Amino acid sequence: MPGPKKTPLEVKDKRGTLRPDRTPIVQLAHRLPRVSEAGTPADLGPIATEAWSRIVERAGDWIAISDHDALRMLCQAIEFHTDLTARISADGPIMYTDKGYAYANPAVGMRASQEDSIRKWMATLGLTAADRASLGIKMVEGQTAIERYASKHQAATGKVGHRAG
């Protein structure tokens, strides 16, 4: 049975329930180089290279160079997952023997296993809100979607708030 669900730090901060005494603080003597400074590995395929670029663009602020191999394995797992999905689309989820007996396509089970592997690598690198909370990474937007809408509304109409307020 899984443990209690962890609330992301950004949600606790918005609610005002973030307790600084329970937030892990790690101070390094010097800044670790980021994986974004290392460049894309040459041994990645086209899908893995695109995944690398997308992840580094969004999470390059906290993924250190020491996580280079973990990120490379995540990107390779994403490419393999894509290949398995293409294979299942081409062959179908059910295959037949030469005598007409049906059996499950082995790629379906391999894809499910690959999805578990991808989730684990993503958790290791803190790529979901819950994982960032457990790692102590806090990401707070400068403006929420509602605040952006309100500022656009104010700029367009010159009015603050809405007519009921």
C-alpha positions as a Markdown table, in Angstrom:
| # | Residue | x | y | z |
|---|---|---|---|---|
| 1 | Met | 0.0 | 0.0 | 0.0 |
| 2 | Pro | 1.5 | 3.4 | -1.0 |
| 3 | Gly | 2.3 | 6.0 | 1.6 |
| 4 | Pro | 0.6 | 9.3 | 2.0 |
| 5 | Lys | 0.6 | 11.6 | -1.0 |
| 6 | Lys | 3.2 | 14.4 | -0.8 |
| 7 | Thr | 2.0 | 17.9 | -1.5 |
| 8 | Pro | 4.3 | 19.9 | -3.8 |
| 9 | Leu | 6.2 | 22.7 | -2.2 |
| 10 | Glu | 4.8 | 25.2 | -4.7 |
| 11 | Val | 1.2 | 24.3 | -3.6 |
| 12 | Lys | 2.1 | 24.7 | 0.1 |
| 13 | Asp | 3.7 | 28.0 | -0.7 |
| 14 | Lys | 0.6 | 29.3 | -2.5 |
| 15 | Arg | -1.6 | 28.1 | 0.4 |
| 16 | Gly | 0.7 | 29.7 | 3.0 |
| 17 | Thr | 1.3 | 26.4 | 4.7 |
| 18 | Leu | 4.9 | 26.0 | 3.7 |
| 19 | Arg | 7.0 | 25.5 | 6.8 |
| 20 | Pro | 10.6 | 26.7 | 6.4 |
| 21 | Asp | 11.7 | 24.4 | 9.3 |
| 22 | Arg | 10.6 | 21.3 | 7.3 |
| 23 | Thr | 12.1 | 22.4 | 4.0 |
| 24 | Pro | 15.4 | 20.7 | 3.4 |
| 25 | Ile | 18.2 | 23.2 | 2.8 |
| 26 | Val | 21.3 | 22.1 | 1.0 |
| 27 | Gln | 24.2 | 24.6 | 0.8 |
| 28 | Leu | 27.1 | 23.8 | -1.4 |
| 29 | Ala | 30.5 | 25.3 | -1.1 |
| 30 | His | 30.5 | 26.1 | -4.8 |
| 31 | Arg | 27.9 | 25.8 | -7.6 |
| 32 | Leu | 27.8 | 22.5 | -9.4 |
| 33 | Pro | 27.9 | 22.7 | -13.2 |
| 34 | Arg | 24.5 | 22.2 | -14.8 |
| 35 | Val | 23.8 | 19.5 | -17.4 |
| 36 | Ser | 22.7 | 22.2 | -19.8 |
| 37 | Glu | 26.4 | 23.4 | -19.9 |
| 38 | Ala | 27.6 | 20.0 | -21.0 |
| 39 | Gly | 25.8 | 19.7 | -24.4 |
| 40 | Thr | 23.8 | 16.9 | -25.8 |
| 41 | Pro | 25.5 | 13.4 | -25.9 |
| 42 | Ala | 26.5 | 12.2 | -29.4 |
| 43 | Asp | 25.2 | 8.7 | -28.9 |
| 44 | Leu | 21.5 | 9.6 | -28.6 |
| 45 | Gly | 19.0 | 8.9 | -31.4 |
| 46 | Pro | 16.8 | 11.7 | -32.9 |
| 47 | Ile | 13.9 | 11.2 | -30.4 |
| 48 | Ala | 16.2 | 10.9 | -27.4 |
| 49 | Thr | 18.0 | 14.1 | -28.6 |
| 50 | Glu | 14.7 | 16.0 | -28.8 |
| 51 | Ala | 13.7 | 14.7 | -25.3 |
| 52 | Trp | 17.1 | 15.8 | -24.0 |
| 53 | Ser | 16.7 | 19.3 | -25.4 |
| 54 | Arg | 13.1 | 19.6 | -24.0 |
| 55 | Ile | 14.1 | 18.4 | -20.5 |
| 56 | Val | 17.2 | 20.5 | -20.3 |
| 57 | Glu | 15.2 | 23.6 | -21.4 |
| 58 | Arg | 12.6 | 23.1 | -18.7 |
| 59 | Ala | 14.7 | 21.5 | -15.9 |
| 60 | Gly | 18.2 | 22.6 | -16.6 |
| 61 | Asp | 18.2 | 24.9 | -13.6 |
| 62 | Trp | 18.5 | 22.0 | -11.1 |
| 63 | Ile | 19.8 | 19.0 | -13.0 |
| 64 | Ala | 23.5 | 19.0 | -12.3 |
| 65 | Ile | 26.3 | 17.5 | -14.4 |
| 66 | Ser | 26.5 | 14.6 | -12.0 |
| 67 | Asp | 23.0 | 13.6 | -13.3 |
| 68 | His | 24.2 | 13.4 | -16.9 |
| 69 | Asp | 24.1 | 9.6 | -17.1 |
| 70 | Ala | 20.6 | 9.5 | -15.4 |
| 71 | Leu | 19.3 | 12.0 | -17.9 |
| 72 | Arg | 20.9 | 10.1 | -20.8 |
| 73 | Met | 19.3 | 6.9 | -19.7 |
| 74 | Leu | 15.9 | 8.6 | -19.4 |
| 75 | Cys | 16.1 | 9.9 | -22.9 |
| 76 | Gln | 17.2 | 6.5 | -24.2 |
| 77 | Ala | 14.2 | 5.0 | -22.4 |
| 78 | Ile | 11.9 | 7.5 | -24.0 |
| 79 | Glu | 13.2 | 6.7 | -27.5 |
| 80 | Phe | 12.9 | 2.9 | -26.9 |
| 81 | His | 9.3 | 3.5 | -25.6 |
| 82 | Thr | 8.5 | 5.4 | -28.8 |
| 83 | Asp | 10.0 | 2.5 | -30.9 |
| 84 | Leu | 7.9 | 0.0 | -29.0 |
| 85 | Thr | 4.7 | 2.1 | -29.5 |
| 86 | Ala | 5.4 | 2.2 | -33.3 |
| 87 | Arg | 6.0 | -1.5 | -33.3 |
| 88 | Ile | 2.6 | -2.2 | -31.5 |
| 89 | Ser | 0.9 | 0.2 | -33.9 |
| 90 | Ala | 2.3 | -1.7 | -36.9 |
| 91 | Asp | 1.8 | -5.3 | -35.6 |
| 92 | Gly | -1.2 | -4.7 | -33.3 |
| 93 | Pro | -1.6 | -5.7 | -29.7 |
| 94 | Ile | -2.6 | -9.2 | -30.6 |
| 95 | Met | -0.5 | -11.4 | -32.9 |
| 96 | Tyr | -1.3 | -14.8 | -34.4 |
| 97 | Thr | 0.8 | -17.9 | -34.9 |
| 98 | Asp | 1.1 | -19.6 | -38.3 |
| 99 | Lys | -1.7 | -21.9 | -37.1 |
| 100 | Gly | -4.0 | -19.0 | -36.2 |
| 101 | Tyr | -3.6 | -19.0 | -32.4 |
| 102 | Ala | -3.7 | -15.5 | -30.8 |
| 103 | Tyr | -1.1 | -14.3 | -28.4 |
| 104 | Ala | -0.3 | -11.0 | -26.8 |
| 105 | Asn | 2.3 | -8.9 | -28.6 |
| 106 | Pro | 5.5 | -9.1 | -26.5 |
| 107 | Ala | 6.1 | -5.4 | -27.2 |
| 108 | Val | 3.1 | -4.5 | -25.0 |
| 109 | Gly | 4.7 | -5.9 | -21.9 |
| 110 | Met | 8.1 | -4.4 | -22.8 |
| 111 | Arg | 6.4 | -1.0 | -23.2 |
| 112 | Ala | 4.8 | -1.2 | -19.8 |
| 113 | Ser | 8.1 | -2.1 | -18.3 |
| 114 | Gln | 9.7 | 0.8 | -20.1 |
| 115 | Glu | 7.0 | 3.2 | -18.7 |
| 116 | Asp | 7.9 | 2.1 | -15.2 |
| 117 | Ser | 11.6 | 2.8 | -15.9 |
| 118 | Ile | 10.8 | 6.2 | -17.3 |
| 119 | Arg | 8.7 | 7.1 | -14.2 |
| 120 | Lys | 11.6 | 6.1 | -12.0 |
| 121 | Trp | 14.2 | 8.1 | -13.9 |
| 122 | Met | 11.8 | 11.1 | -13.9 |
| 123 | Ala | 11.4 | 10.8 | -10.1 |
| 124 | Thr | 15.2 | 10.6 | -9.7 |
| 125 | Leu | 15.6 | 13.8 | -11.6 |
| 126 | Gly | 12.7 | 15.6 | -9.9 |
| 127 | Leu | 10.7 | 16.1 | -13.1 |
| 128 | Thr | 7.2 | 16.0 | -11.5 |
| 129 | Ala | 5.8 | 18.3 | -8.8 |
| 130 | Ala | 5.6 | 15.6 | -6.2 |
| 131 | Asp | 9.2 | 14.6 | -6.9 |
| 132 | Arg | 10.4 | 18.2 | -6.6 |
| 133 | Ala | 8.6 | 18.4 | -3.3 |
| 134 | Ser | 10.4 | 15.3 | -1.9 |
| 135 | Leu | 13.7 | 16.6 | -3.2 |
| 136 | Gly | 13.1 | 20.1 | -1.7 |
| 137 | Ile | 13.0 | 21.9 | -5.0 |
| 138 | Lys | 10.6 | 24.8 | -5.0 |
| 139 | Met | 9.3 | 26.3 | -8.2 |
| 140 | Val | 6.8 | 29.1 | -7.9 |
| 141 | Glu | 5.5 | 30.9 | -10.9 |
| 142 | Gly | 5.8 | 34.7 | -11.0 |
| 143 | Gln | 2.1 | 34.9 | -11.9 |
| 144 | Thr | -0.6 | 32.3 | -11.8 |
| 145 | Ala | -3.0 | 31.9 | -14.8 |
| 146 | Ile | -5.7 | 33.9 | -13.0 |
| 147 | Glu | -3.3 | 36.7 | -12.3 |
| 148 | Arg | -2.2 | 36.8 | -16.0 |
| 149 | Tyr | -5.8 | 36.9 | -17.1 |
| 150 | Ala | -6.6 | 39.7 | -14.6 |
| 151 | Ser | -3.7 | 41.8 | -15.9 |
| 152 | Lys | -4.7 | 41.2 | -19.5 |
| 153 | His | -8.3 | 42.2 | -18.6 |
| 154 | Gln | -7.1 | 45.3 | -16.8 |
| 155 | Ala | -4.9 | 46.3 | -19.8 |
| 156 | Ala | -7.7 | 45.8 | -22.3 |
| 157 | Thr | -10.5 | 47.5 | -20.3 |
| 158 | Gly | -8.7 | 49.8 | -17.9 |
| 159 | Lys | -10.8 | 48.3 | -15.1 |
| 160 | Val | -9.6 | 46.5 | -12.1 |
| 161 | Gly | -11.5 | 43.3 | -11.0 |
| 162 | His | -14.8 | 42.3 | -12.4 |
| 163 | Arg | -18.2 | 43.9 | -12.4 |
| 164 | Ala | -19.6 | 42.0 | -9.4 |
| 165 | Gly | -16.7 | 43.0 | -7.2 |
